[in-house]
Amino acid sequence: MYTLKMAKRVLLETNKRLLWKLVWNMGVKGTRSVLKHKSRMKKGQFFPPFLYVSIINSCNLRCQGCWVDVAHKQQTIDVPAMNKLITEAKAAGNVFFGIVGGEPFMHPEIFEILEGHPDCYFQVFTNGQFITPEKAQRLFRMGNVTPLISVEGNEIISDQRRGRDGVFNKTLEGIQNCLDANVMTGVCTSLAKSNIDHLLTEQWVDRLIEMGVLYTWFHIYRPMGPDATPELCLSPEEQRRARQFVVDMRAKKPIVIVDAYYDGEGQALCPAANGISHHINPWGDIEPCPIVQFSKESIHSSEDDQRTLFEKFTQSEYLRDFREVAQETTRGCIVLERPELLQQVVEKHSAKDSTARGTAMQELQAMNPRTSQYHPGDEIPEKNLYYRLAKKFLFNDFGVYNGHDHSKTAAPYIVKESVNTGTVTLPQVSTGCGSGESACCSEPDVVTLNVDAPVIEDSQL
Ligand code: SF4
């Protein structure tokens, strides 16, 4: 039944030129880029097939918990720099680029960037408020761009979460403009305490389908940055509820539901740890992911560094150590679960704070371990065969967790211990020696930290 309904939607509701672009650019060539990543990994080379690029820091909204320096002086990646980046990534087989911000549609040359690469596929993470009917038409003409428009709650919640009045209606207008222009459109939500009951519902998914939205993506709110707002975080129980909902809806609703944190068996993973994606900020700094705002390399060339993009990624000791520490520690999010280990990696490499505010280290130091997407023993496998197969071949941990025992290093254990005993000894993993030689790294620089119990609520268990 699901197959029929989904096929009917795809055949009847999409423009065939756009559908072809999606199938060819994203489906066929995107698959090839993941296969190339897998074969590079066998040689120990990590060049992410999915690059997420924040092309601008500015935004018209002031969302709770945003970690981007949206109020600072505007910084953009300009057209020549983006062309160079995309061209070099294409040489490694990449075709997909996530365009992030700030608000990407505030970039004065976003269309020049996108129009320069008809052989790629772009997903633009946007609040939708700048997408006029004319801009939607321009997106349609390109055919290889999908806006992923964020909705953070109903009218009241959305306006509160996003720091302005009228946000919800203006965002819906942007969605409608895209749908009217026949653009392949997605809607995403960062699930938080304030919106889970409104948006993690069948009614909301049905409404999206009725509107003509083709795919949706439920992120989990992560407390990061200068305004971390941890009270918005979902409890582990709510996170499991979100995962179960996604799995259930995938099996019965004719809408694609994206997620980035689980394989087909429901095992957690981190897309930065398996190297499938890394992030570039508006200053051109290369970061492991958008919430890890520390960097050693830049996409921009300098007198000291004339290396290609591929060389910068594959030779980065900082990125390699980040991935290895994450792989050794948890299948979940190293940043949330073990912020002090991330701090050690950053300090070891003297990675620079890549924010404009310059307080990323203090923010990291202020974090307490908390659970993330990793809930061992509670895995929820995919019910839908298509997702299961797609993940089996194209989206999984690619073996990076093999041989690692996370039972004493990941947050579920740490948090439980701290609640039960009042104090916790944080087990260390090797932060690597920086040489890349496995023999050298076989002697982990173990430093046992005894810390007072972080303030952890029972609700995190
Ligand atoms: S480090 Fe955390 S936020 Fe970053 S990609 Fe991994 S799981 Fe996601």
Boltz pocket constraint, residues with backbone or C-beta under 6 A from the ligand:
constraints:
  - pocket:
      binder: B
      contacts: [[A, 222], [A, 269], [A, 270], [A, 271], [A, 272], [A, 273], [A, 288], [A, 289], [A, 290], [A, 291], [A, 292], [A, 332], [A, 333], [A, 334], [A, 335], [A, 336]]
      max_distance: 6.0
